[in-house]
Amino acid sequence: MNILNLFVLIPLVMLFALWLCRNIKQIRTVMVAGSTLLLALSVYLTIDFIALRSAGVTAPQLYCNSWSWFPSLNICYSIGVDGISVAMLLLSSIIVFTGTFASWNIKPQTKEFFLWYVLLSLGVYGFFITTDMFAMFMFYETALIPMYLLIGVWGSGKKEYSAMKLTLMLMGGSAFLLMGILGIYYGSGATTMNIHEIAQLNNIPTDIQYIFFPLTFIGFGVLGALFPFHTWSPDGHASAPTSVSMLHAGVLMKLGGYGCFRIAMYLLPQAANDLAWIFIILTTISVVYGALSAISQTDLKYINAYSSVSHCGLVLFAILMMTQTSCTGAILQMLSHGLMTALFFALIGMIYGRTHTRDIRQMQGLMKIMPFLAVGYVIAGLANLGLPGFSGFIAEMTIFVGAFMVDDTFHRAVTIIACTSIVITAVYILRVVGKILYGEPTNEEHKKLSDATWDERFTVICLVICVAGLGIAPMWVSDLINSGVGDIITNLRP
Amino acid sequence: MNYSQFFSMIPEVSLLAIFVAILIFDLVATGRYRRMFHAMVCLLIIPHVYVCMEFGGKEQTLFGGMYYTNSMIALMKAMLTFGSALVILQAHRWLRSTHTYYKQGEFYILLLSTLVGMYFMLSARHFLLFYIGMELASLPLACLVAFDKYRHHSAEAGIKYVLTSMFASAAMLYGISFLYGTTGTLYFDDMIAGITGSPMQIFAMVMFFSGLGFKISLVPFHLWTADSYQGAPTVVTAYLSVISKGAAVFTLFTILTKVFAPMTAQWQLMLYILIVASITIANLFAIKQTNLKRFMAFSSISQAGYIMLAVIGGTAQGMSSMVYYILVYIVANLAVFGIIETIEHAKEGEIVRDDCNGLYKTNPRLSLLMTLALFSLAGIPPFAGFFSKFFVFMSAFDAGFIVLVFIALINTVISLYYYLLIVKAMYITPNDNPIPHVKCDLFARISLGACLLGIILLGICSFVYIGIDKLTF
């Protein structure tokens, strides 16, 4: 029995158990039990993985297993993890766990909400554990489609429009991606769908790489909010219910970055080297444009959504720099952004649940009314703008140092341009914090509001601990992901 | 003449036996026995699926090469029988209504005779037998389409179907006569030697193709589809959209690869254009449809385009992915039509998209099944449709039609949009008085349950595809 299979089996059992549930108490029991189990499992996996690595195991993938699925098409269900996937699994479990508490009082149709929620997390877990392109693509799409109903039914604002836009854009992306996958499969001689075997073969002709690298990169890039395919993100995040925003910005957008790194660049290294400049320009635009857009927004969720565009752009930016340091930074940024954006969306959801507005012009002095949430918001904000001691600082620092190591004018210039996003981030974060948290409360209605309940406090505390923990002690994560990043970089820069 | 050859055609002969049993029962049964009619037919037809699989699989050639069967053809026959059984199961409520109750027997007989026709289409290795099978599969269908003859739309749809059908088969006969003229034979095996790709033969092929293109309802032979689908009784629409289409696609594949093999470049070009046209035009039309049956008509045209992606390569992998696609398409499409039939009964009239508004509140199970079926049609994992679409794309990509696959992929996004419109209506759009709760009868439940199992398991359990793959060529 491979431990990784549990990441798929537990959500399946949860789906089945939820189906049988009769009341809200049972639903909550199933959700808490299941997500705690998944969290414990991923913590165990992380510890075990680090222990194996420090014991000197050097195989690129651990816990590997493979079962033949459609033998005539060389499709296998093969699983295996390296440091990057372990880190991503840990991130996903934390977000799923806290998201459960963030949607403690979701109404109506609680059961259906959690059914789709668990299906979404099933797709995410499956994506990170598989090493077969077909299975990966299957889990990828499994994670996308529940978003439609989660946003459409339980969302707010112009939810129908946003849900449709998000689904269609992401599915359009996966149409590109499917082309890329087929191209890689047939380009490498149609003998295997396994990522690592294809990477070892390394026999895809250059002209085929030139065609399919952009397709694959854009396919994943749509989910990673690559400019100009990011427009689903602000609408989608703004309309989604709290826990879905958390899961989506926290984990799902990371699928994009992970896929770009693991499939597009790892398997098509020649084209990645030659065509990177196009995407570097696009991601630089993402980084700066996202941050600038956030300044001009007045809706809290829109601000955070554009901030996500900027930060996820930074992930893609970093992996395109193709140095060990910058790619380590990219993975750190995925973790860091996942945690702090989840914290942000959780807090926004909680504030919105009380004030019933997300317009920053209508809120003032919340620090006096709901001190716990307000302090949480300040912490999230500071982490977001990269204050030392929080995860954001570590990640961005590593990325920019790594990017600056590439010694030609073009890379240095775009790095400097991307660096300006740090300053712009500070502008929009501090502006919002100052506007809504400080000062005297002016709205009479708001003065009657209460502070966080226990489940909300629990969510916030968990996430704050993670954000601060990653910022204070980042070395173990670096140890975790170093070898995984190293493999891919070696393939890219032979 | 050796009469024992007749008994070697086990699927056909046993189906004819069922046929005779139904006829006799229809004549003699009165009163309370008549109420068991439907159950009896179901009990006869469901084991027949097994008979087709088990006893029809021996590879043999009969009647001097006119009739040929092997395990793949037997599997195809079993699949079509399975689909027909699902359709018959779903028909129970409709058959018990006052206007159709007294002609229940006719329905079974007409339906099964088209099935016999399709058996012969699949097994034919001679154009004459093929043509007879094709006509046997078309003419009774026209009666079925017009079965609700008191209903204006149904009668109109019947006339439309029969006229276009005759037109198409006339064109096809014209094509066959040219083929005969240039090659001097009607046997598939002999004809291939005389096929050279001369202009006259290209003309013959195009004429011939239009006949089958009509059955598959590819653009530009699709003009009858929407009207006939809308007017016909829903179970007949379901039958038209999957069973008759499935048989025609399989036959087309056989003829294109067996007879027209020397003209591969020509028919690939023709199919290329037709696929792009079918998928794109049908998708664009489907967006605007509000009547659910019309909508499914356009959806089925675009699905036909996707199936043709497997045909265009003409490879062994294309064959297995095509058969697999048809199987998945049968369960998914019949689930949708089964639900339309059920809620149509509750509403007592045609279903438009707005009728689905808020359906989830009153009929959560039906809505969930409908959602899964639509997701499967759209190709969303982990449902079976994802796998079948993926394999179809793989086979076309393998054959080198990369741009075509890309166009088809972009179209899946469009198709997802209109499938999601129905999902949106059921789950999201608020409605103060949705269609009340409907209780399915036992037969419909069995049928929908089988569809649900198929949608969920056909993809993930890979042995189905592996099994089909083993039988190919």
Boltz contact constraints between the chains, C-beta under 6 A:
constraints:
  - contact:
      token1: [A, 69]
      token2: [B, 462]
      max_distance: 6.0
  - contact:
      token1: [A, 70]
      token2: [B, 462]
      max_distance: 6.0
  - contact:
      token1: [A, 70]
      token2: [B, 465]
      max_distance: 6.0
  - contact:
      token1: [A, 72]
      token2: [B, 469]
      max_distance: 6.0
  - contact:
      token1: [A, 138]
      token2: [B, 381]
      max_distance: 6.0
  - contact:
      token1: [A, 141]
      token2: [B, 381]
      max_distance: 6.0
  - contact:
      token1: [A, 142]
      token2: [B, 381]
      max_distance: 6.0
  - contact:
      token1: [A, 142]
      token2: [B, 382]
      max_distance: 6.0
  - contact:
      token1: [A, 145]
      token2: [B, 380]
      max_distance: 6.0
  - contact:
      token1: [A, 152]
      token2: [B, 428]
      max_distance: 6.0
  - contact:
      token1: [A, 153]
      token2: [B, 427]
      max_distance: 6.0
  - contact:
      token1: [A, 153]
      token2: [B, 428]
      max_distance: 6.0
  - contact:
      token1: [A, 160]
      token2: [B, 428]
      max_distance: 6.0
  - contact:
      token1: [A, 168]
      token2: [B, 413]
      max_distance: 6.0
  - contact:
      token1: [A, 168]
      token2: [B, 417]
      max_distance: 6.0
  - contact:
      token1: [A, 171]
      token2: [B, 413]
      max_distance: 6.0
  - contact:
      token1: [A, 171]
      token2: [B, 416]
      max_distance: 6.0
  - contact:
      token1: [A, 172]
      token2: [B, 413]
      max_distance: 6.0
  - contact:
      token1: [A, 175]
      token2: [B, 409]
      max_distance: 6.0
  - contact:
      token1: [A, 175]
      token2: [B, 410]
      max_distance: 6.0
  - contact:
      token1: [A, 175]
      token2: [B, 413]
      max_distance: 6.0
  - contact:
      token1: [A, 178]
      token2: [B, 409]
      max_distance: 6.0
  - contact:
      token1: [A, 179]
      token2: [B, 406]
      max_distance: 6.0
  - contact:
      token1: [A, 182]
      token2: [B, 397]
      max_distance: 6.0
